Amino acid sequence: MVTYSNYGVNSIWETTNGGTSWTSVEGNLPDMPVRWAMFDPRNSDWAIIATEVGVWSTDNLNGGSTDWDPTNSGLANVRVDMLQYRASDRTIAAATHGRGLFTALIPVSTTPDISFASSTSAATELTTSTSGCRSYTDYSINMLIANAPTGDATVTVAIQLGATATQGVDYDFTTNGNFASPSNSFVFANGLTASKTINLRIYDDLEIEPAQVFTLNYSISGTTNAQAGSSNQTFTFTINDNDSAPTAASSTNYTVATYDINSSATSPFQGGNKKARAQFIITASELNAAGLVGNRQITALDWNIITKASTSAYTGFTISMANTGTLNLNSHLHRCILIIILCLLRVGKL
């Protein structure tokens, strides 16, 4: 509800869809400013308002047919600017203009009000169980009845319009604990106040998607005095995604190790030899210092040739790579043509 504190206007408006549309509930209220409004803690169809001439209330918010009555027993017909409610002891306070603060107790509800135990919940997709090829995690929510009903109250749970999650794809629910043969109803039995459980199954669907939402509501049937409560009349569940898109491929060049000398005696490109080989160690710390990290493929090597003195072409040049714990090649020069440690191309990863 929103209020306008002026003369000559509709002072009280109500929305039941989050502000998409508004309905005047001015009803029979005299033309006077309304400075505060609140739903009665016992029932969301009841309301209490602070006006220019005290506190007024209604037990049926019904558009233009709303019937407002003054509720000023013990309170003067004085301007009231604010109302506040303390649930711990059911105290409502009215702040007046110049006459101080007045309090009253909201009577304890004796009606069998039915509601969800909470209005919202959320979870990120998670696999704790599987059924066939489907992964999922189960959750549960409770529905409560404030007092024992007279007559059996059958509650039917339904999906409210506007859901972005799809039943059977993103989630399922059942009121009987059996997802193979689910139910959408249960009974608050005559004279009993035991809570009822709704089981939710949230599927881990391996799809990259935004958060998805669905909302449960309910209806009551049967020969009973049970009624909808004043709060938690719907339950909204948000499913957050746990999947991410694959990282796009990229290519980067790195300069590894430090050049400090031109080598001819140890070069595999010696023009005076029919065959030549050389060994080099590049350490893990040098690779890391150059910016390479683990689990990356090395697909090419560039080798700098400073001078080529011969006119003949080089043929049969090969590079062999392996990892080793050896830090000094002085005693191992016979092992291969060219060794660079860390399994670079041979295994494809650092």
Stockholm file with secondary structure:
# STOCKHOLM 1.0

chainA/1-350         MVTYSNYGVNSIWETTNGGTSWTSVEGNLPDMPVRWAMFDPRNSDWAIIATEVGVWSTDNLNGGSTDWDPTNSGLANVRVDMLQYRASDRTIAAATHGRGLFTALIPVSTTPDISFASSTSAATELTTSTSGCRSYTDYSINMLIANAPTGDATVTVAIQLGATATQGVDYDFTTNGNFASPSNSFVFANGLTASKTINLRIYDDLEIEPAQVFTLNYSISGTTNAQAGSSNQTFTFTINDNDSAPTAASSTNYTVATYDINSSATSPFQGGNKKARAQFIITASELNAAGLVGNRQITALDWNIITKASTSAYTGFTISMANTGTLNLNSHLHRCILIIILCLLRVGKL
#=GR chainA/1-350 SS CEECCSSSSCCEEECSSTTSSCEECCTTCCSCCEEEEEECTTCTTCEEEEETTEEEEESCCCGGGCCCEECCTTSCSCCEEEEEEETTTTEEEEEESSSCEEEEECCCCCSCEEEESCSEEEEECCCSEEETTEEEEEEEEEEEESSCCSSCEEEEEEECTTCSSCBTTTEEEESSSCSSSCCSEEEECTTCCCCEEEEEEEECCCCCCCCEEEEEEEEEESSSCCEECSSCCSEEEEEECCCCCCCCCCCCCCCCSCCCCCCSTTCTTCTTCSSCCCCCCCCHHHHHHHTCCSSCCCCCCCCCCCCCCCSSCCCCCCCCCCCCCCSCCTTCTTSCSCCCTTTTTTSSCC
#=GC SS_cons         CEECCSSSSCCEEECSSTTSSCEECCTTCCSCCEEEEEECTTCTTCEEEEETTEEEEESCCCGGGCCCEECCTTSCSCCEEEEEEETTTTEEEEEESSSCEEEEECCCCCSCEEEESCSEEEEECCCSEEETTEEEEEEEEEEEESSCCSSCEEEEEEECTTCSSCBTTTEEEESSSCSSSCCSEEEECTTCCCCEEEEEEEECCCCCCCCEEEEEEEEEESSSCCEECSSCCSEEEEEECCCCCCCCCCCCCCCCSCCCCCCSTTCTTCTTCSSCCCCCCCCHHHHHHHTCCSSCCCCCCCCCCCCCCCSSCCCCCCCCCCCCCCSCCTTCTTSCSCCCTTTTTTSSCC
//
